Structures are given as structure tokens and as C-alpha cells.
Amino acid sequence: MKRQFEKMAIPLSRYNPWILFFAQHIWGSAYHNWMRKQYGPLDDVSASEIDALHDQIKSHSAEEFTDVLGNKILERYGRLIEIYERYLTAVSRPNDEEHLTVKKINSTSLLDYGMKYPIQDEKAAVIFVPSLINKSYVFDIPENNSILSFLSNNKIHPFVVSWGNLNGDDPDLTLQNIVEDRLVPLIQSIKDADPNRPVYVLGYCMGGILTLGAYAATKKIVDGLLLISVPWDFSSPQKKSFYTKILKSVEAQLEYFSFVPGDFIKLLFSLANPVVVLKKFHKLASLSRDEQEHFIQLEDWVNDSVDLPKKIAMQCFKNWFVDNDLAVKGKLGGLSINPFKIESSSFIVIPSHDKIVDVDSASPLSNAIQNKTLITPNLGHVGVITARKAKDMVWDPMLQWIQNQSHKYYKEKKKCRKD
């Protein structure tokens, strides 16, 4: 008999077969290893939990424990399917992009979120630059209570760059093309629209690297930088072999495609910690209605993956990850980036629990930038943008920084007019 979600039309981007595969592999391996008496290390499990587990095992015969373990695995897998079905059949949020687009360069759009969240007596503009491998609406999660609505309510005009289908534009695109032919003109258009208003550019994750590229290309149009969870140094010995394996996988993909599929990139991130992927779905059943809506919006964003054109993929996976061109050469394609020479004031966020961009990768960039305000909130890579705690730990100090910089900007403007 077909399950409900097999009969219904669901967003294709939502379906992630790796969720159930990870469950089968991890829990099936646990049962198999128990039968073979081969036990691996228990990551993220405290000593007291291990002791309690040993006590439970001792209280049963081997046959009884085998039955209990098998039943628990089946029970957990069945519960996961029910929860996953609930996610697959949940209502999707509407796409605002078409209504908010104020400028377009090929498939890349500039979105004006001041149209969605009206601003009174605006003091500054902030342009959000996302990663190339994810959609831009992460900045509007949870909807109506996001970092974008927060800034609008505090007289800051938020704009968002949406990269669109880069692979559909030109498979030969490079990172330098993206910066010079798209990002810089979009930033310039905001500056030209109101030359008397300060414009700050916020780069998130690899969007921060592109932001630095835009700053290097033309410093005059940017009045300040905000860099959140931005990777820079990929020299970690612990991750070197992992990066090399990723590159080989990417090269294998490119033997058959002119791009790296977004679903493949999504798999790479899931493989970094598949247990976490399963844990988050098990929590869904215990969440409140608002929390479930937040979860669904965020999970939709995670699954809404983007294909990377061939040359951009190789620049990221080879030049960044393996060759470490950013930290060693200060090179973004043909652009030179020297963080020691960044003159604009910068607001830098390095989350202490970031599992995607760890502190060792982000810190060298922060250390090189002299004129900066640095915060290290107790949050993760996505939570730094979307978590409930982000308002107190990130948004408020960020707003204070923008307000202080804007006050200096207008004070200097006033002084120049007098002179």
C-alpha cells in the first residue's frame, strides 16, 4: 500500500533520499556490529550514558538484548518515516523573489526587502550576499521575524542578492565574472540610487569571499563590511585528506556533466555528520507549531540546492579547498584580495559552534583585518542567521555597529558640506 506522501505532489527539492539511506546504514550497521561483537567509538555520548548503557545490556541475556535492539531500530525507523512524511507534505512558503526584484543581470537578481518590510526614516542600506550553493531566502527565515525584518524595523534598508541559475547562464562562468559583472554593478546601483546614504555589504559564508572580491575591485562604493561565517584558510591537516577526496569526487562528476549538481553538494554536507541529519528530524515531533514552521522553512532552504558551473566548482573545490589560494596567495581567480589592506570598518562574526566553517578557517581572515569589531557567538553556521538566540547574540550588536558607522558617516558628510 502506498504511503500518503507517495500519492501527493511534493516539491521535488524537498525529497532527499539520503535521509532514509543514512538511517538504514547507521542503525542497520549498529545491529550488524552487535551481532558480530564489533563496537566502534561512541561519539557525542557522555561517560555516564555509556555506563548506563552497559548496565542495561548486562540486565538482559544476549538473545533478549538482540531482540530489544532490533525492535528499537524498527520502531525508530518507523517514527522517522512518519516524521519525514509530515515534512514532505507540509505547506511550502510562497516565493517572493519575482515581486521583490528591482534589478536583474542574467539570472542574478537584486531583491528589495524594503518592499516586503516597509521602512520609515531609513538611515542606511545593507546588501546581503549569500553563498553560491544555497538560495538567498535563508535571510528571511523565519518569515516576518527574520534578520531582514529586524533591520527594516530599525530603519535599515535590506537588499539581497539572489544568484539564480548560474549554470543556465553560462557553464564557463568564473568567480571573477560573478564579482565583476554581477556583484559590483548591483552594489553600485544601490549606491547610485541614493549617494547620500551609507551602503554596507554583508557576506555570508562563501558570499563573504565574493564580498571581499567586490571590495578589492572597487573600494569606493562600500562604506563598511559585515562578514559572517566566512571561510579563508583551508590548511587544516585534519581536513586535508577529506578535501582531496571531495575534489576527486567533483572531478568524477565533471567527466559526465558541465556542472556539479546541487544534490551532490548537498550530499557532501550531509556526509560531514549524517547522525545530526537524523537527529534533527526526530526533534520535529516535539516542536511547537511555530518551531515546526521554522524547521520546515529552514529544511526547505537546505534541500533547495543549486548547481555549480564547471569552472566555479573547480575554483572552489581545487583552488580554495586543496590549493588554499585564498590564504596563501590572496587570490580569487584573477582578483587579488589582501585582508591586511582593508581600510573600511568591518563587523566580523565567527560562530563558536560552526561545523561548516570552523574557527581555524575563519580566524586568519579576522586576524588580518585591522579595523574590525569581532564577535564569537555561541551559535552554529545557520543558527547565526536564523536561530531565536541570534537576535540577542548577533543582530543587536550588528545593528549597533551599523548605527555607529552611519552616525560617523553622516557626521563626516555634514563636516564636508561645511568645509
C-alpha positions as CSV (number, residue, x, y, z in Angstrom):
1,M,0.0,0.0,0.0
2,K,1.3,3.4,-0.9
3,R,2.0,5.9,1.8
4,Q,0.4,9.3,1.8
5,F,3.4,11.2,0.5
6,E,3.7,8.9,-2.5
7,K,0.2,10.0,-3.7
8,M,0.7,13.7,-3.2
9,A,2.6,16.2,-5.3
10,I,5.5,17.4,-3.2
11,P,8.2,19.9,-4.1
12,L,10.9,18.0,-5.8
13,S,13.7,19.9,-4.0
14,R,12.2,18.6,-0.7
15,Y,12.8,15.0,-1.3
16,N,16.2,13.9,0.0
17,P,16.7,10.1,-0.4
18,W,19.8,10.3,1.8
19,I,17.8,10.8,4.9
20,L,16.3,7.3,4.8
21,F,19.6,5.9,3.5
22,F,21.6,7.3,6.4
23,A,19.0,5.8,8.8
24,Q,19.2,2.4,7.2
25,H,23.0,2.5,7.1
26,I,23.7,3.8,10.6
27,W,21.1,1.8,12.5
28,G,21.5,-1.3,10.3
29,S,25.3,-1.2,11.0
30,A,24.6,-0.9,14.7
31,Y,22.6,-4.1,14.6
32,H,25.1,-5.8,12.4
33,N,28.1,-4.8,14.6
34,W,26.3,-6.0,17.7
35,M,25.7,-9.4,16.1
36,R,29.4,-9.6,15.2
37,K,30.5,-8.2,18.6
38,Q,32.3,-5.3,16.9
39,Y,31.7,-2.0,18.6
40,G,33.0,1.3,17.4
41,P,33.6,4.6,19.3
42,L,30.5,6.4,20.6
43,D,30.9,10.0,19.5
44,D,28.9,12.7,21.4
45,V,28.0,10.2,24.2
46,S,28.9,11.0,27.8
47,A,30.7,8.6,30.1
48,S,27.6,8.4,32.3
49,E,25.4,7.5,29.3
50,I,27.9,4.7,28.3
51,D,27.8,3.4,31.9
52,A,24.0,3.4,31.9
53,L,24.0,1.6,28.5
54,H,26.4,-1.1,29.9
55,D,24.0,-1.6,32.9
56,Q,21.1,-2.1,30.5
57,I,23.0,-4.6,28.4
58,K,24.0,-6.6,31.5
59,S,20.4,-6.8,32.7
60,H,19.4,-8.8,29.6
61,S,20.7,-12.0,28.0
62,A,22.4,-11.7,24.6
63,E,19.2,-13.1,22.9
64,E,16.9,-10.7,24.8
65,F,19.1,-7.7,24.0
66,T,19.3,-8.6,20.4
67,D,15.5,-8.6,20.2
68,V,15.2,-5.3,22.1
69,L,17.8,-3.7,19.8
70,G,16.2,-4.9,16.6
71,N,12.7,-3.8,17.8
72,K,14.1,-0.4,18.8
73,I,15.7,0.1,15.4
74,L,12.5,-0.8,13.6
75,E,10.5,1.5,15.9
76,R,12.9,4.4,15.4
77,Y,12.9,3.9,11.6
78,G,9.1,3.8,11.5
79,R,8.9,7.0,13.6
80,L,11.4,8.7,11.2
81,I,9.3,7.8,8.2
82,E,6.2,9.3,9.8
83,I,8.1,12.5,10.7
84,Y,9.6,12.7,7.3
85,E,6.2,12.3,5.7
86,R,4.9,15.2,7.8
87,Y,7.7,17.3,6.5
88,L,7.2,16.3,2.8
89,T,3.5,17.1,2.9
90,A,3.8,20.4,4.8
91,V,2.7,23.6,3.1
92,S,5.5,25.5,1.3
93,R,6.0,29.2,1.8
94,P,5.4,31.3,-1.4
95,N,8.4,32.6,-3.4
96,D,8.8,36.3,-3.0
97,E,11.6,36.8,-5.5
98,E,9.6,37.8,-8.5
99,H,7.8,40.6,-6.6
100,L,10.9,42.0,-4.9
101,T,13.3,42.1,-7.9
102,V,14.5,45.6,-8.7
103,K,17.5,44.8,-10.9
104,K,18.5,41.7,-12.9
105,I,21.8,40.7,-14.6
106,N,21.2,37.5,-16.5
107,S,19.7,35.1,-13.9
108,T,21.1,37.1,-10.9
109,S,18.6,39.4,-9.2
110,L,18.8,42.2,-6.6
111,L,15.8,41.9,-4.2
112,D,14.5,44.8,-2.3
113,Y,13.1,43.5,1.0
114,G,12.1,47.1,1.9
115,M,9.1,46.3,-0.4
116,K,8.1,43.4,1.9
117,Y,9.1,45.0,5.2
118,P,8.4,48.8,4.8
119,I,11.0,51.2,6.4
120,Q,10.4,54.6,7.9
121,D,13.1,57.2,8.0
122,E,15.8,54.9,6.7
123,K,19.4,55.5,7.8
124,A,21.4,53.1,5.8
125,A,21.3,50.2,3.3
126,V,22.7,46.7,3.8
127,I,23.2,44.3,0.8
128,F,23.2,40.6,1.8
129,V,25.4,38.4,-0.3
130,P,24.7,34.6,0.1
131,S,26.8,31.6,-0.8
132,L,26.6,30.4,-4.4
133,I,25.5,26.9,-3.4
134,N,22.3,28.0,-1.5
135,K,19.3,30.1,-2.2
136,S,19.1,33.6,-0.7
137,Y,15.9,33.3,1.3
138,V,17.8,32.0,4.3
139,F,18.0,35.6,5.4
140,D,14.2,35.7,5.6
141,I,13.8,32.7,7.9
142,P,11.7,32.7,10.0
143,E,9.4,34.8,7.8
144,N,8.2,38.0,9.4
145,N,10.7,37.5,12.2
146,S,13.9,37.4,10.3
147,I,17.1,39.4,10.2
148,L,15.7,41.3,7.2
149,S,12.5,42.3,9.0
150,F,14.6,43.1,12.1
151,L,16.7,45.6,10.2
152,S,13.7,47.1,8.4
153,N,12.1,47.7,11.7
154,N,15.2,49.6,12.8
155,K,15.4,51.9,9.8
156,I,18.0,49.9,7.9
157,H,17.0,49.1,4.2
158,P,17.9,45.4,3.4
159,F,18.7,44.3,-0.1
160,V,19.5,40.7,-1.0
161,V,21.5,39.3,-4.0
162,S,19.9,36.1,-5.4
163,W,22.4,34.4,-7.7
164,G,19.8,32.4,-9.7
165,N,20.7,29.6,-12.1
166,L,24.3,30.4,-12.9
167,N,24.8,27.2,-14.8
168,G,21.9,28.0,-17.0
169,D,23.5,31.3,-17.9
170,D,27.0,30.2,-18.9
171,P,28.8,27.0,-17.9
172,D,32.1,28.9,-18.4
173,L,31.4,31.5,-15.7
174,T,34.2,32.1,-13.2
175,L,34.2,33.6,-9.7
176,Q,35.8,36.7,-11.1
177,N,33.0,37.1,-13.6
178,I,30.5,36.8,-10.8
179,V,32.1,39.5,-8.8
180,E,33.0,42.0,-11.6
181,D,30.0,41.6,-13.9
182,R,27.2,41.0,-11.3
183,L,28.0,41.8,-7.7
184,V,29.9,45.1,-8.3
185,P,27.2,46.5,-10.6
186,L,24.4,45.5,-8.2
187,I,26.2,47.2,-5.3
188,Q,26.9,50.3,-7.5
189,S,23.2,50.5,-8.4
190,I,22.2,50.8,-4.7
191,K,24.9,53.5,-4.1
192,D,23.7,55.4,-7.2
193,A,20.1,55.3,-6.1
194,D,20.9,57.4,-3.1
195,P,24.5,58.7,-3.0
196,N,24.0,60.3,0.4
197,R,23.1,57.0,2.1
198,P,25.7,54.7,3.6
199,V,25.8,51.3,2.0
200,Y,27.2,48.2,3.8
201,V,27.7,44.8,2.3
202,L,27.1,41.7,4.3
203,G,28.8,38.5,3.0
204,Y,27.7,35.1,4.5
205,C,29.8,32.0,4.1
206,M,31.4,31.9,0.6
207,G,29.3,35.1,-0.1
208,G,31.8,36.8,2.2
209,I,34.7,35.8,-0.1
210,L,32.8,37.3,-3.1
211,T,32.1,40.4,-1.0
212,L,35.8,40.8,-0.4
213,G,36.4,40.4,-4.1
214,A,33.9,43.2,-4.8
215,Y,35.7,45.4,-2.2
216,A,39.0,44.6,-3.9
217,A,37.6,45.5,-7.3
218,T,36.3,48.9,-6.1
219,K,36.5,50.1,-2.6
220,K,34.8,53.5,-3.1
221,I,31.2,52.2,-3.2
222,V,31.3,50.2,0.0
223,D,31.0,52.1,3.3
224,G,31.6,49.1,5.5
225,L,31.8,45.3,5.5
226,L,29.9,42.7,7.5
227,L,31.5,39.2,7.3
228,I,29.6,36.2,8.8
229,S,31.0,32.7,8.9
230,V,33.4,33.4,6.1
231,P,36.0,30.6,5.3
232,W,39.5,31.7,4.4
233,D,42.2,29.2,5.4
234,F,41.8,25.6,4.3
235,S,45.1,24.3,5.6
236,S,43.7,22.1,8.4
237,P,45.7,18.9,8.4
238,Q,42.7,17.0,9.8
239,K,40.6,18.0,6.8
240,K,43.2,17.9,4.0
241,S,42.5,14.3,3.0
242,F,38.8,15.0,3.1
243,Y,39.2,18.0,0.8
244,T,41.3,15.9,-1.6
245,K,38.6,13.1,-1.7
246,I,35.9,15.8,-2.4
247,L,38.0,17.1,-5.3
248,K,38.3,13.7,-6.8
249,S,34.5,13.2,-6.5
250,V,33.9,16.6,-8.1
251,E,36.3,15.8,-11.0
252,A,34.5,12.5,-11.5
253,Q,31.2,14.4,-11.7
254,L,32.6,16.8,-14.2
255,E,33.6,13.9,-16.5
256,Y,29.9,13.5,-17.3
257,F,28.4,16.9,-16.6
258,S,29.4,20.5,-17.4
259,F,28.4,21.4,-13.8
260,V,28.4,19.9,-10.3
261,P,24.8,19.1,-9.3
262,G,23.4,20.8,-6.3
263,D,22.1,17.4,-4.9
264,F,25.7,16.2,-4.9
265,I,26.9,19.2,-3.0
266,K,24.0,18.7,-0.5
267,L,25.2,15.1,-0.1
268,L,28.7,16.2,0.7
269,F,27.5,18.4,3.6
270,S,25.2,15.6,4.9
271,L,28.2,13.2,4.9
272,A,30.1,15.5,7.2
273,N,27.8,14.4,10.1
274,P,24.9,12.2,9.0
275,V,23.8,11.5,12.6
276,V,22.9,15.2,13.0
277,V,20.8,14.9,9.9
278,L,18.7,12.2,11.6
279,K,18.6,13.8,15.0
280,K,17.0,17.0,13.7
281,F,14.1,15.1,12.2
282,H,13.4,13.2,15.4
283,K,13.1,16.5,17.2
284,L,10.4,17.7,14.8
285,A,7.6,15.8,16.5
286,S,8.2,17.5,19.9
287,L,8.4,21.1,18.5
288,S,5.7,23.7,18.9
289,R,3.7,24.9,15.8
290,D,5.9,28.0,15.4
291,E,9.0,25.9,15.8
292,Q,7.8,23.3,13.3
293,E,7.1,26.1,10.7
294,H,10.6,27.4,11.4
295,F,12.1,23.9,10.9
296,I,10.2,23.4,7.6
297,Q,11.3,26.8,6.2
298,L,14.9,26.0,7.1
299,E,14.8,22.4,5.8
300,D,13.3,23.6,2.5
301,W,16.2,26.0,2.2
302,V,18.8,23.3,3.0
303,N,17.3,21.0,0.3
304,D,16.8,23.7,-2.3
305,S,20.2,23.1,-3.7
306,V,22.0,25.0,-6.6
307,D,24.1,23.6,-9.4
308,L,27.7,25.0,-9.7
309,P,29.1,25.7,-13.2
310,K,32.3,23.7,-14.0
311,K,34.9,26.5,-13.7
312,I,33.4,27.9,-10.5
313,A,33.2,24.4,-9.0
314,M,36.9,23.8,-9.7
315,Q,37.9,27.2,-8.3
316,C,36.1,26.3,-5.1
317,F,37.0,22.7,-4.6
318,K,40.5,22.8,-6.1
319,N,41.8,26.4,-5.7
320,W,40.2,27.0,-2.3
321,F,40.0,23.6,-0.6
322,V,43.1,21.9,-1.9
323,D,45.5,24.6,-3.1
324,N,44.4,27.1,-0.4
325,D,44.8,30.0,-2.8
326,L,42.9,32.5,-0.6
327,A,45.1,32.2,2.5
328,V,48.4,31.5,0.6
329,K,48.1,33.8,-2.4
330,G,45.2,36.1,-1.6
331,K,43.7,35.1,-5.0
332,L,40.1,34.9,-6.1
333,G,40.5,33.9,-9.7
334,G,42.3,36.9,-11.2
335,L,41.4,39.2,-8.3
336,S,43.8,39.9,-5.6
337,I,42.5,40.2,-2.0
338,N,44.7,41.4,0.7
339,P,42.8,41.5,4.0
340,F,45.7,43.5,5.6
341,K,44.8,46.4,3.3
342,I,41.1,46.5,4.0
343,E,40.5,50.1,5.1
344,S,36.8,50.1,5.6
345,S,35.5,49.3,9.1
346,S,34.4,45.6,9.3
347,F,32.0,43.7,11.6
348,I,33.0,40.1,11.8
349,V,31.0,37.1,13.2
350,I,32.8,33.8,13.9
351,P,30.3,31.4,15.5
352,S,32.0,29.2,18.0
353,H,29.9,26.1,17.1
354,D,30.1,26.4,13.4
355,K,30.6,22.9,11.9
356,I,30.7,24.1,8.3
357,V,33.3,27.0,8.6
358,D,35.3,26.2,11.7
359,V,37.1,28.8,13.8
360,D,40.5,27.7,12.4
361,S,39.4,28.5,8.9
362,A,37.7,31.9,9.7
363,S,40.1,33.3,12.3
364,P,43.1,34.0,9.9
365,L,40.9,36.4,7.9
366,S,39.7,38.2,11.0
367,N,43.2,38.4,12.4
368,A,44.4,40.1,9.2
369,I,41.7,42.8,9.1
370,Q,42.8,45.6,11.4
371,N,39.8,47.9,11.6
372,K,37.2,45.5,12.9
373,T,34.6,44.6,15.5
374,L,34.7,40.8,16.2
375,I,32.0,38.7,18.0
376,T,32.1,35.0,18.5
377,P,28.5,33.9,19.4
378,N,27.7,30.5,20.8
379,L,25.8,29.5,17.7
380,G,26.2,27.3,14.6
381,H,26.7,28.1,10.9
382,V,23.0,28.5,10.1
383,G,21.8,29.5,13.6
384,V,23.9,32.6,13.4
385,I,21.4,33.9,10.9
386,T,18.1,32.1,11.8
387,A,18.2,31.0,15.5
388,R,16.0,32.6,18.1
389,K,19.1,33.4,20.1
390,A,20.6,35.2,17.1
391,K,18.8,38.4,17.8
392,D,20.5,39.0,21.2
393,M,23.8,37.4,20.2
394,V,24.3,38.7,16.6
395,W,21.5,41.0,15.3
396,D,21.6,43.5,18.2
397,P,25.4,44.1,18.2
398,M,25.3,44.2,14.4
399,L,22.6,46.8,14.4
400,Q,24.6,48.8,17.0
401,W,27.6,48.7,14.7
402,I,25.6,49.8,11.7
403,Q,24.1,52.7,13.6
404,N,27.5,53.8,14.9
405,Q,29.1,53.6,11.5
406,S,26.2,55.5,10.0
407,H,26.4,58.2,12.6
408,K,30.1,58.7,11.7
409,Y,29.2,58.7,8.0
410,Y,26.6,61.4,8.4
411,K,28.8,63.4,10.7
412,E,31.6,63.3,8.1
413,K,29.2,64.3,5.3
414,K,28.0,67.3,7.4
415,K,31.6,68.3,8.1
416,C,32.4,68.2,4.3
417,R,29.4,70.3,3.4
418,K,30.6,73.0,6.0
419,D,34.1,72.9,4.6
